[in-house]
Every structure is written in structure tokens, then in C-alpha cells.
Amino acid sequence: MIVFSWFVVPYSRYTNIKVMRRKLPPIRSHLLEIPAVDLAKLIRTRKIKSEEVVEAYIERCRQVNPLINAIVQDRFEEALEEAREIDNVIAMGINSVESMEELTPLLGIPVTVKESIAVKGLTNQAGRVFKTPQIAKSDAPVVEQIKRCGGIILLVSNTPELCLLWETYNNVTGQTKNPYDLKRTPGGSSGGEAALLASGASLLGLTSDIGGSSRLPAMFSGIWGHKPTPYAVSFRGHHPTSDFPKWGDFFTIAPMTRYAKDLPLLLKCMSDPTGPKLTLDKEISAHGIRFFFMDNDGPSGMMRPLSRDLHAAINRVASDFNAKRVNIRKMKWSLDISLSAMLTMKNIETIYHKTEEGEQPKTVCKETVKYFFGCSDSILPSVIFGHLQNFMKIIPNSRHKHLASIIEALKTEFKELLGTDGVFLYPTFPNTAHQHYQIYHKLLEPMYMAIFNTLGLPVTNCMIGLDRRNLPMGIQVVANPGQDHLCLAVAREMERRYGGWVRPPSEDSHTYAQSSGKRG
């Protein structure tokens, strides 16, 4: 990875020369800074109209998208019409406030969706280049649930091709930028959602997570992303997908919010009625939770250590919550076991499998040659994914079985350590948002996150302040399967203690970091 940096860093700096040093327009509407829990109550009780809220978010999207480039396709006019219909129904008094709160808790609230998740009538090709636009013919089950709960879909947002990168760019929509610094990435693969949420252009987002795709963008953008317990949320209606029987053990559709207090509401509305039951309504105080932490991965010697600011912030959080330092030695196997588990899954949708009708299937070698001659429609991760899968085939089965036994041993260790009342604090990533393309010399570091997909544990990225560059810092809060409510309770307490989301710098707010939130 150090050798890669000799090439990646100069290229990153060169490409960033073209990125304007501009800041976002300031947030002027007070409606954009009300959490969804409170906003829904105001709409139900006729204090404000859904149409006003939707209009405010549409206007904000139009202000910031020319700078952050996060929107793939919108449905603004349809959303406004739905908001008016909701306002009319509420005004007629057909349903009581209590009934609306129980049956349609998101009534009138705008929601944005990662483009890899199917929204009927909108593009759904996960950043792939097709001659004919791929339009979703039906909603993904999770989108259906959001609509049943009263949510109004505003748009679909950008993702790297087939969600195969921890930055967000593709050859269809281009590169999405971080609202805190346009020369930096919002992370990936849910970078479009994170950029919109952080810039005040969205309030609730539907994302996905197989290796930190929800958590890294949440960290880099100063918001909240939760990977639920496997199968608690339906993974159907997403690209890429797989018919591999254990696909849902690793992959999930996930909630992302600007405010921690909104995570339980959104996750409850997303939860699959046929999946594991989560006790999201359970009232719990952070004082009744046991805390454990690590600030390295073993250490394995493979992944770089935390930046000075992040190391100090994570240890401060551990101290604030009286967390006990532990040394889970098998965490040093994070890279090996995660790659073995994920890259040996069969029938994952890639550029080499699903092709446009009438097109010849792509081959790994030919597509690689085309890429390096600038003739491929795909980005580098999509091209090399085939090589990684082929490489895994030559590793002896005995090696994979050994790594699988380590996974089971780690699951048992976490089960015994955390029980039903414990959480584990762990770094999300070793540095705050870096400049575009610099992930290519940090490809091992996402294993800080991917390990919890491998283990099937629920985990939340929590915003814990700003570093010396005024960039957001984050930490992961991990619990045992089915104990998502512990992660969310800790997230709310961290929001209370550390201030949560901070407005990104804007054209007339050079003192934003001093007047909003708290630093790490």
C-alpha cells in the first residue's frame, strides 16, 4: 500500500487541481434543521405542512447538487403532489393523530434513496453504463415499507459502479464530493446519500452495507449510519445482488440519518415483518450498558494506525463511557477472514455476469486490457473484482476452512463478551475524509468495518466531533445480533454529549466550527 501511495497521491493532487475551492450556500430554512421525529409530529398536528417541508428540501437539493454532484435522478414534482395529498388528508381529520403516529410514522417526511435500491420509475443501474437506461419496474420491499409508513421519495443518489468502492464516482453520474471540503470524498459506496444528508439536502436516507458502505460515508460526512442485524431488513430489490444462500449474512440495506434520534424511527419503518424482531421501542439508558473498546486491529501490522486526532478522540470517548480496554487477538485476522468470506461467495452480480440484452458477456482479461487503454465503460474496482475472485479460487480449501473456524470463534467471543447488555467501541477508519482517489492506497483499512459484516453483528457509526482540519470523526458501536437497540441508545447519548451533526462550512459562515457542535 505504501508503494501504491507513490502513484495515488500525486494523481489525487493533480485531479484535485480541477476541483473548485468553493463552499456550500448557507442553510436558511429552519425546516431543514428539524429532526424527522419532531418534523413528523409537527406535520401530523397541522403545525406545518408537508408541502412546505418538501419544497424546502427540493430547494436545498437544487442549491447544493451543482457542487456535491450527489443526485442521479429526482422526482420532485411527484413528491410535491404527494405532499399536497397528504396535507389534504390530514386537514380532513379522517385519522387521529395517534393513529397516524402508529400506522404512518413518516407521514409527509421526504426520504432519499441510494440509486442501487429500486424505486419504481427511477434509474436503477448502480452506476453502470448501459446503452438503454435501466428503470426500476417496481419498488424494493424496503421502499414499499417506507411509502406505507407515509414517507415521500425525493430522488435516487449516486454510488460507485455496483457499490464496489469506498469512494463514490462512476462513468454515468461522475464524482460526488464531500460537503466539508469539495476536494475530499464523502466515502462510499453510499456517498451520494451521505453528501446530501450532511449538506442539509436530505433528512433520512436508504443505503446499503456489505463492507462499511453505509458507515464510512457516515463517518466522512459527520452523520449516522447503522448496519442492522442480518435479515432484519429485506435485501431484495438491490443491485448488486446474489442468489448465494448466505448473501444476507453479509449484505443489508441500511438506514442513514443526519440526527441519531431518527435512526430508531427509520429502522423501525424499514424492518422486514418476516425477519428477526428488533426491540427498537425498548427504552434503555446508556448507563445500563457495559462498554468495551479497542483502538487498533490487534494489531495485525497490516492496517495503518489511527491518526493522532482520531486516536485521542476514541480514547476520550472510551474514558467518558468508562469502557474497558480489551484485546481480542483474533481481530488481527480481520483482513484474511473478511476477504475469504466475501470473495468466495458465488453468483454475485458483477460486470462479468449481468449484461445488457444483445451484448456479449465481458471477460476479465479483455476488460482489463480495455481499461488500461481507456476503452472500458467501467471503473477500476469493477474490473479487478474478477481477478480477486479468480485469485480466491487458487487458495486451498483447507485455508478457507481454517479462516471459517476463526470466524466462528470470533462470533463466540463477541457473544460471550457482550451478552445482551454490552457494546464494543472500535474505529470506523484510521483517518478522516481524504482527497479523492486516495482510497486506492488504503484498501486494507476498510477491514475495520468489513469484519462486522463477516461476523453478522449490528453496528452504528457515531459522529464524535471534528478534527484539526474541521473534518468529522466517527467511531463504531457494535452489539450482538438482535441488540441493535443498544447501538442506537449509545448513538443518541453520543449525539447528546458531543453535539452530533455540524453544519458544513458555507459561503457566509467561516466561524461555523466555533458556533456549531463540539470538537474532538
Disulfide bonds with the S-S distance in Angstrom:
none
